[in-house]
């Protein structure tokens, strides 16, 4: 019998650990927003979740997770961020997605530069 650390179950657990942590951060942000009845409009918790996923899984997964984080921000009511931007939620959502995608790209490129 093989030790657990050599099997596919262990590899799957290690692979999904960062995904689970990112999803947990997003769920915590959503939960705090709904319980507090105040949306979290800061980009930092969303960027932290995107950075976790991008660090382990690469740029493509980071871009996909940036989209998920943007949808989480939309679900909590973080858009519009100011009263004068009311009715422009799609534009704000796109801008948020671009910022989170830049985080994913920065994390991956920083990791590559660190290895070199």
C-alpha positions in Angstrom: 0.0 0.0 0.0 1.3 3.4 -1.0 1.7 6.2 1.6 -1.0 8.8 1.4 1.4 11.5 0.3 2.1 9.7 -3.0 -1.5 9.1 -4.0 -3.8 11.1 -6.2 -6.0 12.0 -3.2 -3.1 13.9 -1.6 -2.3 15.7 -4.8 -5.9 16.7 -5.2 -6.0 18.0 -1.7 -2.8 20.0 -2.2 -4.1 21.4 -5.5 -7.4 22.4 -4.2 -6.2 23.9 -0.9 -5.6 27.3 -2.4 -8.9 27.2 -4.2 -10.7 26.4 -1.0 -8.9 29.2 0.8 -9.8 31.7 -1.9 -13.5 30.6 -1.9 -13.5 30.7 1.9 -12.2 34.3 1.8 -14.9 35.3 -0.7 -17.6 33.5 1.4 -16.4 35.4 4.5 -16.6 38.7 2.7 -20.1 37.9 1.5 -21.2 36.7 4.9 -19.8 39.8 6.6 -21.5 42.1 4.1 -24.8 40.4 4.5 -24.7 40.2 8.3 -23.5 43.8 8.6 -25.9 45.0 6.0 -23.0 47.1 4.6 -21.2 45.9 1.5 -17.4 45.6 1.7 -16.2 47.9 -1.1 -12.5 47.6 -0.4 -10.6 45.7 -3.1 -8.1 44.1 -0.7 -10.1 41.0 0.5 -11.1 40.2 -3.1 -7.5 40.8 -4.3 -6.2 38.5 -1.5 -8.4 35.7 -2.6 -7.5 36.2 -6.3 -3.8 36.3 -5.3 -4.0 33.0 -3.4 -5.5 31.2 -6.4 -3.2 32.8 -8.9 -0.1 32.0 -6.9 -0.8 28.3 -7.0 -2.8 27.8 -10.2 -1.5 30.4 -12.6 -2.8 33.3 -14.6 -5.8 31.6 -16.3 -7.2 30.4 -13.0 -6.4 33.9 -11.5 -8.4 35.5 -14.2 -11.3 33.1 -13.7 -11.2 33.7 -10.0 -11.1 37.5 -10.6 -14.4 37.1 -12.4 -15.8 35.1 -9.4 -14.6 37.7 -7.0 -16.3 40.4 -9.1 -19.5 38.5 -9.1 -19.2 38.2 -5.3 -18.8 41.9 -5.0 -21.8 42.5 -7.2 -23.9 40.0 -5.1 -23.1 41.9 -1.9 -24.1 45.3 -3.3 -20.6 46.8 -3.5 -21.6 48.5 -6.8 -22.3 51.4 -7.2 -19.5 52.6 -4.9 -20.7 56.2 -5.0 -24.1 57.8 -5.5 -23.2 59.6 -8.7 -22.2 56.2 -10.3 -25.7 54.8 -9.9 -26.8 53.0 -13.0 -23.3 52.3 -14.1 -22.8 49.0 -12.3 -21.6 47.2 -15.4 -18.8 49.7 -15.9 -17.8 49.5 -12.3 -17.9 45.7 -12.4 -15.6 45.7 -15.5 -13.2 48.1 -13.8 -13.1 45.9 -10.7 -12.5 42.8 -12.9 -9.6 44.6 -14.6 -8.1 45.6 -11.2 -8.4 42.0 -9.9 -7.0 40.6 -13.2 -4.0 42.9 -12.7 -3.5 41.4 -9.3 -3.6 37.9 -10.8 -1.1 38.9 -13.5 1.2 40.7 -11.0 1.2 37.7 -8.6 2.1 35.3 -11.4 4.7 37.5 -13.0 6.2 38.2 -9.6 6.4 34.5 -8.8 8.2 33.9 -12.2 10.6 36.8 -11.5 11.3 35.4 -8.1 12.3 32.0 -9.5 14.7 33.5 -12.1 
